[in-house]
Amino acid sequence: MFSVIYKLQHCQFHLSDSNELLIDAYLAVRDNVDELIELLSSYQNTLEEFERVRAWDRDDEYSKRSRTQKASRLIYLNKTCYNGLFRVNDKGEFNVPFGKYNSPTICDEANLRACSQALQGVQIEVLEFDQVLTRIGRDDFVYLDPPYEPISVTSSFNSYTTRKFDEVDQTRLFKFCQRLTSKRARFLLSNSSAAWLRLLYEKESKFTVGRVKARRSINSDGKGRGEINEILVRNYR
């Protein structure tokens, strides 16, 4: 994503997600990268440090922490937790265990600065996907990367926020893509190759559904990790 934004700086970009923590991280990278780098450089790769930082969202004082502090926590936990997984429970508390990695790159300063530069001028907001429809016009391009529909019980994962992204939401997203098409906007959507979902998009004559191989390391069953089929849906040739 960042490389696309960087290469197309003459275009206007809007970046949105329903996950407030993720959007806060993007905003911190864009607007406060020096402070973010300083905070990330202070963290240690130990179980004690990990559990201390992970417990922030169990504390009433968490809401008073700055956006950059929350962003540093998110990045730190992502770099040091098991499989780089982001998952929260029904209370919105991060609940992934420590990853036990020898020397993870907690602070990639060069990459953070490059991402900060790429995000300059990008509009970044917390929004559900269907809340941006009125802003999209003819010939606009929209990339959609929703929580993937599970293809098995062990691969089930849609806990990016306290509200799960279920089949009803996947169907809403399909209808949203139809509305984008009626507005003559172009879209590209990625998702799992779950049979019912693939058939849903294939029945729409204006959509093209392709399959690609992608490597995935998140699965409670080790045999389910590795290359899997995903679908790419688009409404243009």
SEBAGU-675569 format. One record per atom (N, C-alpha, C): x, y, z; atom name. Coordinates in Angstrom, 2 decimals. Example, Ala and Ser with C-alpha at 12.3 -4.5 7.8 and 13.67 -1.06 7.14 Angstrom:
REM SEBAGU-675569
13.19_-5.69_7.80_N
12.30_-4.50_7.80_CA
13.20_-3.30_7.80_C
12.85_-2.25_7.08_N
13.67_-1.06_7.14_CA
12.90_0.03_7.87_C
REM end
This chain:
REM SEBAGU-675569
0.82_-1.20_0.00_N
0.00_0.00_0.00_CA
0.86_1.26_0.00_C
1.86_1.31_0.89_N
2.69_2.51_0.99_CA
3.47_2.75_-0.29_C
3.93_1.68_-0.93_N
4.69_1.86_-2.17_CA
3.81_2.42_-3.28_C
2.53_2.00_-3.31_N
1.60_2.52_-4.31_CA
1.36_4.01_-4.08_C
1.12_4.38_-2.82_N
0.90_5.79_-2.50_CA
2.12_6.63_-2.86_C
3.30_6.10_-2.54_N
4.54_6.84_-2.78_CA
4.76_7.06_-4.28_C
4.45_6.04_-5.08_N
4.69_6.14_-6.52_CA
3.64_6.99_-7.23_C
2.47_7.15_-6.62_N
1.38_7.91_-7.25_CA
1.06_9.16_-6.44_C
2.08_9.92_-6.13_N
1.90_11.08_-5.27_CA
1.07_12.18_-5.93_C
0.88_12.10_-7.24_N
0.06_13.09_-7.92_CA
-1.43_12.81_-7.72_C
-1.76_11.65_-7.15_N
-3.16_11.27_-6.93_CA
-3.59_11.63_-5.51_C
-4.90_11.72_-5.31_N
-5.45_11.94_-3.98_CA
-5.83_10.59_-3.38_C
-5.44_10.37_-2.12_N
-5.71_9.10_-1.46_CA
-6.55_9.33_-0.20_C
-7.44_8.38_0.04_N
-8.21_8.35_1.28_CA
-8.05_6.96_1.88_C
-7.63_6.91_3.13_N
-7.38_5.64_3.82_CA
-8.31_5.55_5.02_C
-9.12_4.49_5.08_N
-10.05_4.35_6.19_CA
-10.14_2.90_6.64_C
-10.51_2.73_7.90_N
-10.69_1.41_8.49_CA
-11.58_1.58_9.71_C
-12.28_0.51_10.09_N
-13.14_0.58_11.28_CA
-12.35_0.36_12.57_C
-11.09_-0.08_12.43_N
-10.24_-0.33_13.59_CA
-9.54_0.97_14.00_C
-9.98_1.55_15.10_N
-9.44_2.84_15.54_CA
-7.96_2.76_15.88_C
-7.51_1.64_16.45_N
-6.10_1.50_16.79_CA
-5.22_1.54_15.54_C
-5.67_0.90_14.49_N
-4.92_0.89_13.24_CA
-4.84_2.29_12.64_C
-5.96_2.99_12.64_N
-5.98_4.34_12.10_CA
-5.11_5.27_12.94_C
-5.15_5.11_14.26_N
-4.27_5.90_15.12_CA
-2.80_5.66_14.78_C
-2.47_4.42_14.45_N
-1.09_4.10_14.09_CA
-0.69_4.80_12.79_C
-1.57_4.78_11.80_N
-1.28_5.48_10.55_CA
-1.09_6.98_10.79_C
-1.96_7.55_11.63_N
-1.87_8.99_11.91_CA
-0.58_9.33_12.65_C
-0.18_8.45_13.58_N
1.06_8.68_14.32_CA
2.26_8.59_13.40_C
2.26_7.63_12.49_N
3.35_7.51_11.53_CA
3.41_8.75_10.64_C
2.27_9.23_10.22_N
2.23_10.40_9.35_CA
2.64_11.69_10.06_C
2.12_11.88_11.28_N
2.24_13.19_11.93_CA
3.27_13.27_13.06_C
3.65_12.13_13.65_N
4.53_12.15_14.81_CA
5.59_11.06_14.74_C
6.23_10.93_13.60_N
7.14_9.80_13.41_CA
8.36_9.88_14.32_C
8.86_11.08_14.62_N
10.04_11.20_15.50_CA
9.73_10.68_16.90_C
8.59_11.10_17.45_N
8.20_10.63_18.78_CA
7.93_9.13_18.77_C
7.32_8.65_17.70_N
7.01_7.23_17.58_CA
8.30_6.40_17.58_C
9.29_6.84_16.84_N
10.57_6.14_16.79_CA
11.24_6.14_18.16_C
11.16_7.25_18.86_N
11.75_7.34_20.20_CA
11.09_6.35_21.16_C
9.77_6.26_21.11_N
9.05_5.34_21.99_CA
9.37_3.89_21.65_C
9.37_3.56_20.37_N
9.65_2.19_19.96_CA
11.06_1.77_20.33_C
11.98_2.70_20.30_N
13.38_2.40_20.63_CA
13.56_2.10_22.11_C
12.57_2.45_22.93_N
12.70_2.25_24.37_CA
12.19_0.88_24.83_C
11.49_0.16_23.97_N
10.90_-1.13_24.37_CA
11.94_-2.25_24.35_C
11.72_-3.23_25.22_N
12.59_-4.40_25.31_CA
11.83_-5.65_24.87_C
12.55_-6.59_24.29_N
11.94_-7.84_23.84_CA
12.01_-8.89_24.96_C
11.23_-8.66_26.00_N
11.17_-9.60_27.12_CA
9.71_-9.90_27.44_C
9.48_-11.04_28.07_N
8.13_-11.42_28.45_CA
7.54_-10.40_29.42_C
8.35_-9.94_30.36_N
7.86_-8.98_31.36_CA
7.43_-7.67_30.70_C
8.25_-7.18_29.76_N
7.91_-5.94_29.06_CA
6.66_-6.14_28.21_C
6.59_-7.27_27.52_N
5.45_-7.56_26.67_CA
4.15_-7.57_27.48_C
4.15_-8.27_28.61_N
2.94_-8.36_29.42_CA
2.57_-7.02_30.02_C
3.57_-6.22_30.35_N
3.29_-4.89_30.89_CA
2.61_-4.00_29.85_C
3.14_-4.01_28.64_N
2.59_-3.17_27.58_CA
1.24_-3.71_27.10_C
1.13_-5.02_27.00_N
-0.14_-5.61_26.58_CA
-1.26_-5.26_27.54_C
-0.95_-5.11_28.82_N
-1.96_-4.86_29.85_CA
-2.45_-3.41_29.87_C
-1.89_-2.55_29.04_N
-2.34_-1.16_29.03_CA
-3.85_-1.04_28.85_C
-4.41_-1.85_27.95_N
-5.84_-1.69_27.65_CA
-6.74_-2.29_28.72_C
-6.15_-2.84_29.79_N
-6.93_-3.28_30.96_CA
-7.01_-2.18_32.00_C
-6.31_-1.09_31.77_N
-6.18_0.00_32.73_CA
-7.09_1.16_32.34_C
-7.75_1.75_33.33_N
-8.64_2.89_33.07_CA
-7.88_4.09_32.50_C
-6.58_4.15_32.73_N
-5.77_5.27_32.26_CA
-5.44_5.15_30.77_C
-5.75_4.01_30.17_N
-5.38_3.79_28.77_CA
-5.98_4.85_27.85_C
-7.22_5.23_28.11_N
-7.88_6.21_27.24_CA
-7.19_7.57_27.28_C
-6.41_7.82_28.33_N
-5.73_9.11_28.46_CA
-4.37_9.12_27.75_C
-3.92_7.97_27.31_N
-2.64_7.92_26.61_CA
-2.76_8.58_25.24_C
-1.66_9.11_24.77_N
-1.68_9.82_23.49_CA
-1.81_8.84_22.33_C
-2.20_9.38_21.19_N
-2.30_8.57_19.98_CA
-0.97_7.91_19.65_C
0.12_8.64_19.83_N
1.44_8.09_19.49_CA
1.84_6.99_20.46_C
1.48_7.13_21.73_N
1.76_6.06_22.69_CA
0.99_4.79_22.32_C
-0.27_4.95_21.95_N
-1.08_3.79_21.56_CA
-0.53_3.15_20.29_C
-0.06_3.99_19.37_N
0.51_3.47_18.12_CA
1.79_2.70_18.40_C
2.63_3.21_19.29_N
3.88_2.51_19.61_CA
3.58_1.16_20.25_C
2.55_1.12_21.08_N
2.14_-0.15_21.69_CA
1.70_-1.15_20.63_C
0.87_-0.69_19.69_N
0.37_-1.57_18.64_CA
1.52_-2.16_17.83_C
2.46_-1.32_17.43_N
3.58_-1.79_16.62_CA
4.47_-2.72_17.43_C
4.73_-2.36_18.68_N
5.57_-3.21_19.54_CA
4.95_-4.60_19.72_C
3.66_-4.64_20.02_N
2.99_-5.93_20.20_CA
2.98_-6.73_18.91_C
2.78_-6.06_17.79_N
2.79_-6.75_16.49_CA
4.15_-7.39_16.21_C
5.22_-6.72_16.60_N
6.56_-7.22_16.33_CA
6.99_-8.33_17.28_C
6.38_-8.39_18.46_N
6.85_-9.32_19.48_CA
5.84_-10.40_19.87_C
4.60_-10.29_19.41_N
3.60_-11.29_19.78_CA
3.69_-12.51_18.86_C
2.97_-13.54_19.20_N
2.97_-14.79_18.43_CA
2.44_-14.56_17.02_C
3.26_-14.87_16.03_N
2.88_-14.81_14.62_CA
2.52_-13.41_14.11_C
2.84_-12.37_14.88_N
2.49_-11.03_14.45_CA
1.00_-10.82_14.31_C
0.24_-11.55_15.13_N
-1.22_-11.56_15.03_CA
-1.83_-10.40_15.79_C
-2.88_-9.81_15.22_N
-3.66_-8.82_15.96_CA
-5.03_-9.42_16.26_C
-5.36_-9.53_17.54_N
-6.64_-10.12_17.94_CA
-7.06_-9.52_19.27_C
-8.34_-9.21_19.39_N
-8.86_-8.70_20.66_CA
-10.04_-9.56_21.10_C
-10.30_-9.56_22.41_N
-11.44_-10.29_22.93_CA
-12.69_-9.41_22.89_C
-13.78_-9.90_23.47_N
-15.05_-9.16_23.42_CA
-14.99_-7.84_24.18_C
-14.00_-7.69_25.06_N
-13.83_-6.43_25.79_CA
-12.92_-5.46_25.05_C
-12.42_-5.89_23.90_N
-11.50_-5.05_23.14_CA
-10.08_-5.11_23.64_C
-9.75_-6.14_24.43_N
-8.41_-6.27_25.00_CA
-7.54_-7.18_24.13_C
-6.34_-6.71_23.84_N
-5.40_-7.50_23.04_CA
-5.05_-8.77_23.80_C
-5.18_-9.93_23.15_N
-5.02_-11.18_23.90_CA
-4.14_-12.22_23.21_C
-3.17_-11.75_22.42_N
-2.22_-12.66_21.77_CA
-1.01_-12.85_22.68_C
-0.49_-14.08_22.82_N
0.65_-14.32_23.72_CA
1.98_-13.84_23.13_C
2.99_-13.84_23.98_N
4.35_-13.45_23.62_CA
4.91_-14.40_22.57_C
5.66_-13.86_21.60_N
6.15_-14.66_20.49_CA
7.46_-15.38_20.72_C
8.23_-14.98_21.71_N
9.51_-15.62_22.04_CA
10.51_-15.58_20.88_C
10.56_-14.45_20.16_N
11.50_-14.31_19.06_CA
12.83_-13.77_19.60_C
13.93_-14.20_18.99_N
15.25_-13.83_19.49_CA
15.55_-12.34_19.35_C
15.37_-11.81_18.16_N
15.72_-10.40_17.95_CA
14.81_-9.75_16.91_C
13.55_-9.54_17.26_N
12.63_-8.89_16.32_CA
13.00_-7.43_16.11_C
12.72_-6.91_14.94_N
12.98_-5.50_14.65_CA
11.81_-4.68_15.16_C
11.92_-4.22_16.39_N
10.83_-3.47_17.00_CA
10.72_-2.08_16.39_C
11.85_-1.47_16.11_N
11.85_-0.12_15.53_CA
12.63_-0.12_14.22_C
11.91_-0.13_13.12_N
12.52_-0.04_11.79_CA
12.47_1.42_11.36_C
13.45_2.18_11.80_N
13.40_3.63_11.62_CA
13.31_4.04_10.15_C
14.11_3.43_9.31_N
14.11_3.81_7.89_CA
12.75_3.57_7.26_C
12.14_2.44_7.58_N
10.83_2.11_7.02_CA
9.75_3.05_7.56_C
9.81_3.36_8.84_N
8.83_4.28_9.43_CA
8.92_5.66_8.78_C
10.12_6.13_8.54_N
10.28_7.45_7.92_CA
9.80_7.44_6.47_C
10.05_6.34_5.77_N
9.58_6.23_4.39_CA
8.05_6.20_4.35_C
7.44_5.47_5.28_N
5.97_5.41_5.35_CA
5.39_6.76_5.73_C
6.06_7.47_6.63_N
5.61_8.80_7.03_CA
5.60_9.74_5.84_C
6.64_9.67_5.04_N
6.71_10.52_3.85_CA
5.60_10.17_2.87_C
5.34_8.87_2.69_N
4.31_8.44_1.75_CA
2.92_8.89_2.18_C
2.69_8.97_3.49_N
1.36_9.30_4.01_CA
1.07_10.80_4.07_C
2.07_11.62_3.79_N
1.83_13.07_3.80_CA
0.78_13.42_2.75_C
-0.26_14.14_3.17_N
-1.32_14.53_2.25_CA
-2.43_13.51_2.10_C
-2.28_12.34_2.74_N
-3.32_11.31_2.66_CA
-4.37_11.56_3.74_C
-5.63_11.51_3.37_N
-6.72_11.66_4.33_CA
-6.94_10.32_5.02_C
-6.89_10.31_6.35_N
-6.96_9.07_7.13_CA
-8.07_9.20_8.17_C
-9.01_8.25_8.16_N
-10.17_8.35_9.05_CA
-10.64_6.98_9.53_C
-11.32_6.98_10.68_N
-12.00_5.78_11.17_CA
-13.40_5.76_10.56_C
-13.63_4.83_9.64_N
-14.92_4.73_8.97_CA
-15.19_3.28_8.58_C
-16.47_2.89_8.61_N
-16.88_1.63_8.01_CA
-16.81_1.77_6.49_C
-16.67_0.65_5.79_N
-16.48_0.73_4.35_CA
-17.63_1.43_3.64_C
-18.87_1.21_4.10_N
-20.00_1.80_3.39_CA
-20.23_3.27_3.72_C
-19.46_3.80_4.67_N
-19.59_5.22_5.01_CA
-18.84_6.12_4.03_C
-18.03_5.54_3.17_N
-17.26_6.35_2.22_CA
-17.92_6.43_0.85_C
-19.06_5.78_0.69_N
-19.67_5.67_-0.64_CA
-19.96_7.04_-1.26_C
-20.44_7.98_-0.46_N
-20.81_9.29_-1.01_CA
-19.59_10.08_-1.49_C
-18.40_9.68_-1.06_N
-17.18_10.38_-1.46_CA
-16.57_9.82_-2.74_C
-17.10_8.71_-3.19_N
-16.53_8.01_-4.34_CA
-17.27_8.40_-5.60_C
-16.52_8.74_-6.63_N
-17.12_9.16_-7.89_CA
-16.66_8.32_-9.06_C
-17.11_8.69_-10.21_N
-16.76_7.98_-11.44_CA
-15.24_7.97_-11.64_C
-14.72_6.81_-12.02_N
-13.30_6.59_-12.31_CA
-12.40_6.58_-11.08_C
-12.98_6.74_-9.88_N
-12.17_6.55_-8.67_CA
-11.82_5.07_-8.55_C
-10.68_4.79_-7.91_N
-10.26_3.41_-7.69_CA
-10.32_3.10_-6.20_C
-10.94_1.97_-5.85_N
-11.11_1.58_-4.45_CA
-10.52_0.19_-4.24_C
-9.61_0.08_-3.27_N
-9.10_-1.24_-2.88_CA
-9.74_-1.64_-1.56_C
-10.27_-2.85_-1.50_N
-10.98_-3.35_-0.32_CA
-10.27_-4.58_0.22_C
-9.90_-4.52_1.50_N
-9.18_-5.62_2.15_CA
-9.89_-5.96_3.46_C
-11.02_-6.65_3.38_N
-11.81_-6.94_4.59_CA
-11.21_-8.09_5.39_C
-11.69_-8.29_6.63_N
-11.34_-9.53_7.34_CA
-11.77_-10.71_6.48_C
-10.87_-11.66_6.28_N
-11.14_-12.76_5.37_CA
-12.17_-13.73_5.93_C
-13.04_-14.20_5.05_N
-14.02_-15.22_5.42_CA
-13.28_-16.53_5.71_C
-13.55_-17.17_6.86_N
-12.85_-18.43_7.18_CA
-13.16_-19.52_6.16_C
-12.13_-20.30_5.82_N
-12.34_-21.45_4.94_CA
-12.35_-22.75_5.73_C
-12.08_-22.65_7.04_N
-12.15_-23.81_7.93_CA
-12.29_-23.30_9.35_C
-12.61_-24.20_10.27_N
-12.75_-23.81_11.67_CA
-11.44_-23.30_12.24_C
-10.32_-23.97_11.88_N
-9.03_-23.59_12.45_CA
-8.49_-22.31_11.86_C
-8.97_-21.92_10.68_N
-8.48_-20.68_10.08_CA
-9.39_-19.51_10.39_C
-10.44_-19.75_11.16_N
-11.40_-18.69_11.46_CA
-10.72_-17.57_12.23_C
-10.75_-16.38_11.64_N
-10.18_-15.23_12.32_CA
-10.78_-13.95_11.78_C
-11.60_-13.30_12.59_N
-12.16_-12.01_12.19_CA
-12.30_-11.08_13.38_C
-11.44_-11.28_14.40_N
-11.54_-10.51_15.64_CA
-10.59_-9.32_15.64_C
-10.69_-8.48_14.62_N
-9.86_-7.28_14.57_CA
-10.44_-6.18_15.46_C
-11.75_-6.25_15.71_N
-12.42_-5.32_16.61_CA
-13.37_-6.15_17.47_C
-14.05_-5.49_18.42_N
-14.98_-6.22_19.28_CA
-16.17_-6.75_18.49_C
-16.46_-6.15_17.33_N
-17.56_-6.63_16.50_CA
-17.00_-7.50_15.39_C
-17.44_-8.75_15.34_N
-16.96_-9.69_14.33_CA
-17.47_-9.31_12.94_C
-16.69_-9.63_11.93_N
-17.08_-9.40_10.54_CA
-17.60_-10.73_10.01_C
-18.93_-10.89_9.96_N
-19.53_-12.19_9.67_CA
-20.10_-12.24_8.25_C
-20.90_-13.28_7.98_N
-21.46_-13.47_6.64_CA
-22.39_-12.32_6.24_C
-23.09_-11.76_7.21_N
-23.96_-10.62_6.91_CA
-23.11_-9.45_6.40_C
-21.98_-9.22_7.06_N
-21.09_-8.13_6.64_CA
-20.46_-8.42_5.28_C
-20.10_-9.68_5.04_N
-19.54_-10.04_3.74_CA
-20.56_-9.78_2.63_C
-21.82_-10.06_2.90_N
-22.87_-9.81_1.92_CA
-23.09_-8.31_1.73_C
-23.02_-7.55_2.81_N
-23.08_-6.08_2.72_CA
-21.96_-5.56_1.83_C
-20.79_-6.14_1.98_N
-19.64_-5.71_1.19_CA
-19.86_-6.02_-0.29_C
-20.44_-7.18_-0.58_N
-20.76_-7.53_-1.96_CA
-21.71_-6.50_-2.58_C
-22.73_-6.11_-1.83_N
-23.69_-5.12_-2.33_CA
-23.03_-3.75_-2.48_C
-22.08_-3.46_-1.60_N
-21.32_-2.22_-1.71_CA
-20.54_-2.19_-3.02_C
-19.95_-3.32_-3.38_N
-19.21_-3.42_-4.64_CA
-20.14_-3.21_-5.83_C
-21.36_-3.71_-5.73_N
-22.33_-3.47_-6.80_CA
-22.65_-1.98_-6.92_C
-22.75_-1.31_-5.79_N
-23.04_0.13_-5.80_CA
-21.86_0.92_-6.35_C
-20.65_0.48_-6.05_N
-19.47_1.12_-6.64_CA
-19.52_1.02_-8.16_C
-19.92_-0.16_-8.63_N
-19.99_-0.38_-10.07_CA
-21.05_0.50_-10.71_C
-22.18_0.67_-10.03_N
-23.24_1.53_-10.57_CA
-22.80_2.99_-10.63_C
-21.84_3.36_-9.79_N
-21.30_4.72_-9.81_CA
-20.13_4.85_-10.79_C
-19.82_3.75_-11.47_N
-18.73_3.69_-12.44_CA
-17.36_3.95_-11.80_C
-17.25_3.54_-10.55_N
-15.95_3.53_-9.89_CA
-15.34_2.14_-10.09_C
-14.04_2.05_-10.02_N
-13.36_0.77_-10.16_CA
-12.93_0.27_-8.79_C
-13.00_-1.04_-8.60_N
-12.57_-1.59_-7.32_CA
-11.79_-2.88_-7.52_C
-10.96_-3.17_-6.54_N
-10.27_-4.46_-6.43_CA
-10.45_-4.92_-5.00_C
-10.92_-6.15_-4.84_N
-11.18_-6.71_-3.51_CA
-10.42_-8.01_-3.36_C
-9.81_-8.21_-2.20_N
-9.15_-9.48_-1.89_CA
-9.90_-10.16_-0.75_C
-9.96_-11.49_-0.80_N
-10.64_-12.24_0.25_CA
-10.21_-13.70_0.16_C
-10.70_-14.49_1.09_N
-10.41_-15.92_1.04_CA
-11.21_-16.57_-0.09_C
-10.89_-17.81_-0.38_N
-11.59_-18.52_-1.45_CA
-12.73_-19.38_-0.90_C
-13.33_-18.96_0.21_N
-14.49_-19.68_0.76_CA
-15.52_-19.88_-0.35_C
-16.02_-21.10_-0.49_N
-16.84_-21.47_-1.64_CA
-18.06_-20.56_-1.81_C
-18.80_-20.33_-0.72_N
-20.03_-19.54_-0.85_CA
-19.72_-18.10_-1.25_C
-18.59_-17.59_-0.76_N
-18.23_-16.21_-1.07_CA
-17.79_-16.08_-2.53_C
-17.00_-17.04_-2.98_N
-16.55_-17.03_-4.38_CA
-17.75_-17.11_-5.32_C
-18.71_-17.98_-5.01_N
-19.90_-18.11_-5.85_CA
-20.75_-16.84_-5.84_C
-20.78_-16.17_-4.70_N
-21.55_-14.92_-4.59_CA
-21.03_-13.89_-5.59_C
-19.72_-13.75_-5.67_N
-19.14_-12.76_-6.59_CA
-19.18_-13.24_-8.04_C
-19.05_-14.54_-8.24_N
-19.05_-15.06_-9.61_CA
-20.42_-14.92_-10.28_C
-21.48_-14.84_-9.49_N
-22.81_-14.73_-10.09_CA
-23.08_-13.33_-10.64_C
-22.25_-12.36_-10.23_N
-22.40_-11.00_-10.73_CA
-21.62_-10.86_-12.04_C
-22.34_-10.67_-13.14_N
-21.72_-10.68_-14.47_CA
-20.72_-9.54_-14.68_C
-20.84_-8.48_-13.91_N
-19.95_-7.34_-14.09_CA
-18.63_-7.49_-13.32_C
-18.52_-8.58_-12.56_N
-17.31_-8.80_-11.78_CA
-16.45_-9.89_-12.42_C
-15.15_-9.75_-12.26_N
-14.20_-10.78_-12.66_CA
-13.55_-11.33_-11.40_C
-13.60_-12.64_-11.23_N
-13.05_-13.28_-10.03_CA
-11.84_-14.12_-10.43_C
-10.69_-13.77_-9.89_N
-9.48_-14.53_-10.14_CA
-8.98_-15.19_-8.87_C
-8.10_-16.16_-9.03_N
-7.52_-16.85_-7.87_CA
-6.02_-16.64_-7.85_C
-5.49_-16.44_-6.66_N
-4.05_-16.28_-6.49_CA
-3.61_-17.12_-5.30_C
-2.33_-17.46_-5.28_N
-1.74_-18.16_-4.15_CA
-1.14_-17.13_-3.20_C
-1.38_-17.31_-1.92_N
-0.81_-16.40_-0.92_CA
-0.34_-17.23_0.27_C
0.74_-16.79_0.88_N
1.27_-17.50_2.04_CA
0.65_-16.94_3.31_C
0.13_-17.82_4.15_N
-0.48_-17.41_5.41_CA
0.12_-18.23_6.55_C
0.47_-17.54_7.64_N
1.07_-18.22_8.79_CA
0.13_-18.27_9.99_C
-1.09_-17.73_9.85_N
-2.03_-17.69_10.97_CA
-3.04_-18.81_10.82_C
-2.91_-19.82_11.66_N
-3.84_-20.94_11.69_CA
-3.55_-21.73_12.96_C
-4.58_-22.10_13.70_N
-4.35_-22.85_14.94_CA
-3.85_-24.26_14.65_C
-4.05_-24.73_13.43_N
-3.54_-26.02_13.00_CA
-2.34_-25.78_12.09_C
-1.17_-26.25_12.50_N
0.04_-26.00_11.73_CA
-0.04_-26.50_10.30_C
-0.83_-27.56_10.06_N
-0.97_-28.10_8.71_CA
-1.72_-27.14_7.79_C
-2.44_-26.19_8.39_N
-3.21_-25.25_7.59_CA
-2.43_-24.02_7.19_C
-1.15_-23.95_7.59_N
-0.33_-22.81_7.23_CA
0.38_-23.06_5.91_C
0.88_-21.99_5.30_N
1.56_-22.11_4.03_CA
0.75_-21.44_2.93_C
0.92_-21.89_1.70_N
0.22_-21.27_0.58_CA
-1.24_-21.71_0.53_C
-2.12_-20.73_0.36_N
-3.55_-21.01_0.23_CA
-4.10_-20.21_-0.94_C
-5.29_-20.61_-1.39_N
-5.95_-19.88_-2.47_CA
-6.69_-18.68_-1.91_C
-6.57_-17.56_-2.60_N
-7.37_-16.38_-2.29_CA
-8.02_-15.92_-3.58_C
-9.03_-15.08_-3.44_N
-9.67_-14.52_-4.63_CA
-9.39_-13.03_-4.74_C
-9.29_-12.57_-5.97_N
-9.22_-11.15_-6.28_CA
-10.41_-10.83_-7.17_C
-11.24_-9.91_-6.72_N
-12.45_-9.55_-7.46_CA
-12.29_-8.12_-7.98_C
-12.63_-7.92_-9.24_N
-12.55_-6.58_-9.81_CA
-13.72_-6.36_-10.77_C
-13.99_-5.10_-11.07_N
-15.08_-4.76_-11.99_CA
-14.56_-4.05_-13.23_C
-13.31_-4.29_-13.58_N
-12.71_-3.68_-14.76_CA
-11.87_-4.73_-15.48_C
-11.56_-4.47_-16.73_N
-10.79_-5.42_-17.54_CA
-9.31_-5.05_-17.55_C
REM end
